[in-house]
Amino acid sequence: MGKHVLLKDSWWVLLEGINLEGEVYTVLHENVVPNISHCLLAGDVGLKEYHQSQTNKFADKYWQHPSASQFVPHQHYCLVLDTIS
């Protein structure tokens, strides 16, 4: 029978200095931090045209929204964690 894993689907913030969650797991394991799941696979999902938020590009294009500059772009991201026995 196949192995059971935990699939985590999320959106990461596309800004300078943001560490991807898969990279954080790598650093934690390199530093032998206890009780941390092993990350088997991590990465962006799909093409940017379909798996990246677009609101930040259009928020002030068609209407003057006072918070238009606060829309932050995000990218679809997936992790596979080896945690389920």
ZIBELGI-V415465 format. One record per residue. N is the residue number from 1. RES is the residue in one letter. PHI is phi in radians with two decimals (NA if undefined). PSI is psi as a letter, one per 20 degrees, with the letter a starting at -180 (999 if undefined). OMEGA is omega in whole degrees, -180 to 180 (999 if undefined). Layout:
# ZIBELGI-V415465
n=<N & N>
res=<RES & RES>
phi=<PHI & PHI>
psi=<PSI & PSI>
omega=<OMEGA & OMEGA>
This chain:
# ZIBELGI-V415465
n=<1 & 2 & 3 & 4 & 5 & 6 & 7 & 8 & 9 & 10 & 11 & 12 & 13 & 14 & 15 & 16 & 17 & 18 & 19 & 20 & 21 & 22 & 23 & 24 & 25 & 26 & 27 & 28 & 29 & 30 & 31 & 32 & 33 & 34 & 35 & 36 & 37 & 38 & 39 & 40 & 41 & 42 & 43 & 44 & 45 & 46 & 47 & 48 & 49 & 50 & 51 & 52 & 53 & 54 & 55 & 56 & 57 & 58 & 59 & 60 & 61 & 62 & 63 & 64 & 65 & 66 & 67 & 68 & 69 & 70 & 71 & 72 & 73 & 74 & 75 & 76 & 77 & 78 & 79 & 80 & 81 & 82 & 83 & 84 & 85>
res=<M & G & K & H & V & L & L & K & D & S & W & W & V & L & L & E & G & I & N & L & E & G & E & V & Y & T & V & L & H & E & N & V & V & P & N & I & S & H & C & L & L & A & G & D & V & G & L & K & E & Y & H & Q & S & Q & T & N & K & F & A & D & K & Y & W & Q & H & P & S & A & S & Q & F & V & P & H & Q & H & Y & C & L & V & L & D & T & I & S>
phi=<NA & -1.23 & -1.51 & -1.59 & -2.31 & -1.79 & -1.76 & -2.00 & -1.93 & -2.65 & -2.21 & -1.73 & -1.34 & -1.54 & -2.28 & -0.98 & 1.47 & -1.47 & -1.53 & -1.21 & -1.06 & -1.08 & -1.18 & -1.12 & -1.03 & -1.07 & -1.12 & -1.06 & -1.22 & -1.10 & -1.71 & 0.88 & -1.31 & -1.31 & 1.06 & -1.97 & -1.07 & -1.51 & -1.57 & -1.36 & -2.77 & -2.67 & 2.97 & -1.18 & -1.81 & 1.09 & -1.37 & -1.02 & -1.08 & -1.99 & -2.17 & -2.32 & -1.10 & -2.14 & -0.96 & -1.06 & -1.41 & -2.05 & -0.99 & -1.95 & -1.33 & -1.91 & -2.68 & -1.57 & -1.61 & -1.08 & -1.83 & -0.97 & -1.30 & -1.55 & -1.33 & -1.85 & -1.20 & -2.28 & -2.14 & -1.13 & -2.48 & -2.39 & -2.16 & -2.05 & -1.89 & -1.55 & -2.24 & -1.76 & -1.72>
psi=<q & r & p & p & r & p & p & p & p & a & p & q & p & m & q & q & j & p & p & q & h & h & h & g & h & g & g & g & h & h & j & l & p & q & k & p & q & p & o & h & q & q & r & q & p & a & q & h & h & i & k & p & q & i & h & h & h & i & h & j & h & i & q & n & p & h & j & h & i & i & p & p & q & q & p & p & q & q & q & o & p & n & i & p & 999>
omega=<-179 & -179 & 176 & 180 & 176 & 178 & 180 & -178 & -178 & 177 & 178 & -177 & -178 & 178 & 178 & 174 & 179 & 177 & 177 & -175 & 177 & 177 & 178 & 177 & 179 & 180 & 179 & 180 & 177 & -180 & 175 & 176 & -177 & 173 & 178 & 178 & 175 & 180 & -179 & -175 & 177 & 177 & 178 & 180 & 169 & -180 & 180 & -178 & -175 & -175 & 175 & -179 & -176 & -175 & -179 & -179 & -173 & -173 & -179 & -179 & -174 & 177 & 180 & -180 & -177 & -178 & -174 & -178 & -178 & 178 & -176 & 180 & 179 & 178 & 176 & -173 & -179 & 176 & 171 & -177 & -180 & -174 & -173 & 179 & 999>
